[in-house]
């Protein structure tokens, strides 16, 4: 909000509306990540780590595909949704831009969410927290700050999306490493 405030009250208002829309757009990912931890834990307990990791990677792929579908739907719906939230054209324009840019990255944000659930299932909550914190403080906020500095509020939204993408790709690569480590240990 502090970064947004330098761009005026329209940017703050648009972001507030965007957060309300975003909470609906990622609801499926939140539900899936909640169900993933007990699924993985049960399979680890049953000495089925392969099935556990298959569920993790299936959830990650689902995140990308489902959120890509959400993004495609948001392209034509972004203008009518923006009009629902404000009478001011400046607020609608900023919200419209947010709804066109940031939802593209929700699938990558979902990968980090699924990795967090997986780390909790592996009894490594500190690593789950680390990835959530890194998404925000290492990838998203610095990219948003740079985008804001160079291109204004639109650049900030591009930075948020870029931070989610970078974090999601790195989380996926990390998950591959964790799977390789656990499956090689299980076969010994």
Secondary structure, DSSP 8 states (H G I E B T S, - for coil): -HHHHTT-HHHHHHHHHHHHHHHHHTHHHHHHHHHHHHHHHHHHHTT-HHHHHHHHHHHHHHHHHHHHHHHHHHHHHHHHHHHHH-S-HHHHHHHHHHHHHGGGGHHHHHHHHHHHHHHHHTT-HHHHHHHHHIIIIIIIHHHHHHHHHHHHHHHHHHHHHHHHHHHHHHHHHHHHHHHHHHHHHHT-
